[in-house]
Amino acid sequence: MFKYRLLTPGPTPVPEDTLLELARPVSHHRTAEARQILAEVVEGLRYVFGTRHDVIPLTCSGTGAMEAALIQAVPRGGKALALVAGKFGERWLQIWRTFGVEAVAVQAAPGQVVTPSMLESALRQHPDTQAVCVVHCETSTGVKHDLRAMGELVARTDAVFLVDAVSSAGVMELRMDDWHIDFLATGSQKALMLPPGLAFVAVSEKGWRAAHRHQPPTFYLDLKKARDKIREHDTPFTPAHTLLRALRKSLEKIRAEGIENIWIRHARLAQACRAGVQTIGLELFASVPAEGLTAVRVPANLDGQEILRRLERDYGVKLAGGQDQLKGKILRIAHMGYIDFFDVLASIAALELVLQQMGFAVALGSGVAAAQRAFAEFRSD
Amino acid sequence: MFKYRLLTPGPTPVPEDTLLELARPVSHHRTAEARQILAEVVEGLRYVFGTRHDVIPLTCSGTGAMEAALIQAVPRGGKALALVAGKFGERWLQIWRTFGVEAVAVQAAPGQVVTPSMLESALRQHPDTQAVCVVHCETSTGVKHDLRAMGELVARTDAVFLVDAVSSAGVMELRMDDWHIDFLATGSQKALMLPPGLAFVAVSEKGWRAAHRHQPPTFYLDLKKARDKIREHDTPFTPAHTLLRALRKSLEKIRAEGIENIWIRHARLAQACRAGVQTIGLELFASVPAEGLTAVRVPANLDGQEILRRLERDYGVKLAGGQDQLKGKILRIAHMGYIDFFDVLASIAALELVLQQMGFAVALGSGVAAAQRAFAEFRSD
């Protein structure tokens, strides 16, 4: 018997008491209690995002929320920069192109990041760009982008700054207002510790000014309409209100721990995980790794899909592989949301066992011990 | 102590074992099990809709699903007929106009229906219409439309037939294929006995032919992309997969009871409810009432909002009022999904008590007895 351990970078495990919250009877969605819940979750999300601005809940996935932001930021015929370091950066580029925006890709090689200086020269080359979009944590490769430096650069221009914080909000340092972020989107199924079904967009005043210049072709994902409703603690359409009720519980936990402590906890998990996998002899894939997951290269001559299969079948450990062209080439261990140090330790121990069985030379326990040492010796400063 | 009784036409109560299903641990959404669930729920929904065609799950509300269908059916600059008998008919009209479609409203007075002959003359007057959209059960007024007759009329033309079945699928007779429906949309929070968060669109071959003539301005609600994925038992974006897992449970219940038995059960509840409220002295609002809810006029000189407030505060019975211009003028009692005869009886009994307390002459128990008699004497044929 092995317990099922979900260490994928979304969906992530949901705490047991939140699951029970999801099992509570359904109430109506247009009541004083429902309005109170909306007011509280908006306040809680403001705290997580580091913003005083509007936060709008949408019933959709993170992609729906990013679409809402992208089409609100730039009209058809407009121009934008998309910083692309993997699958999700690619996706936002594609959305703009779907909507007739001239989107210029600023591309990083797989496992690499787009640097602030790459953005700086792109902004010089395209002074007429109306928006810059970046993925904070590019979940497909495990890299993180330097939002603080990028936000400074974009703030000096008329362009708005859009951030996909789907697998970074509630994981790593994120300061929407201080970092001059104008549109920030995230989903429910990562560090907010909920099942998928809800997503959120926060919009700055500069963001709203851009949004008011045009009316994007959407009804369901109309952020201006949703903003007018949420300011009255309401939504334009029936929301996934049992998820909103459960989100309140997640946000209570986040407040109780403190967002800065949560960032430190994730950094510590990341450092421990990386020490462990590197000691086993695995190479990190990300040049600048994000705190929410660790991506490693599959060793030469080993079948990455087979490693994943054995981890799940023999040990109940569910990791993620690579997507699209990275399929079979990388493994991704998530340590975000409701995943703790001993879950990470279990995944390293299972990985050691599977790799040994597949003929890869591993000293059993070496990765585990290295992770423990890194965890014990971690200093946040 | 009174139990909370939710008799609103969405969200509706969720069965206790489905709630527990929602409390089960989260698993990954790209697994053999997840594909199996998708395959099963698509089959189950086909059964509910009466179709052999594609059924596409979307993570959004019913409005999102209708938007997906409407923009797929008619391109910008195209022309469509919107049959409007209330708030939801209005909404679909508005969506088309948002997307630059010349949408002609065929309007019924509040509480009335658009008749097949009104549609027939509109089709004659607008032979170039590319689509006809109708709400099967217009939840805002409680009327039902004659889809069978309308489908016949539309099938003789090149136009596609779009149906909002949000509060009718799993409630009243619905035969997508036999009735020549080309796009059919519904949500999770009505007769599918789930919380809100999922919606579904089914598309006929004629529907796909119309869809293939253009590419609508959407990425998240792109039905063609979603169809290619669902045919492989997959979704393009992270779906609300714990709701999909719970939907499997709802669909098992529906199959076990039999969809035609479910239609009869709802007709019986509707007949009982109507006998009850009419015996109390309340007047039905809908000229052709749908089986999923009963709308009644608020008696002259009584405050409709106060009736609702007292029902909930004093007796735990949650009914819906009117929306927009009908606010305070009607009451709506839902009897769809996981609401049984004794819930309906409780609502009639509570209504009798509240009306009496508010000075309206009621013989206590008269409505209840009438509902029981109608229930006992019900014959389906």
Interface residues (C-beta under 8 A of the other chain):
Chain A: Y4 L6 T8 G10 P11 T12 P13 V14 L19 L20 L22 A23 R24 P25 V26 S27 H28 H29 T59 C60 S61 G62 T63 G64 E67 Q94 I95 T98 F99 G100 G187 Q189 P195 P196 G197 L198 P217 T218 F219 Y220 L221 P236 F237 T238 P239 A240 H241 T242 L243 K318 A320
Chain B: Y4 L6 T8 G10 P11 T12 P13 V14 L19 L20 L22 A23 R24 P25 V26 S27 H28 H29 T59 C60 S61 G62 T63 G64 E67 Q94 I95 T98 F99 G100 G187 Q189 P195 P196 G197 L198 P217 T218 F219 Y220 L221 P236 F237 T238 P239 A240 H241 T242 L243 K318 A320
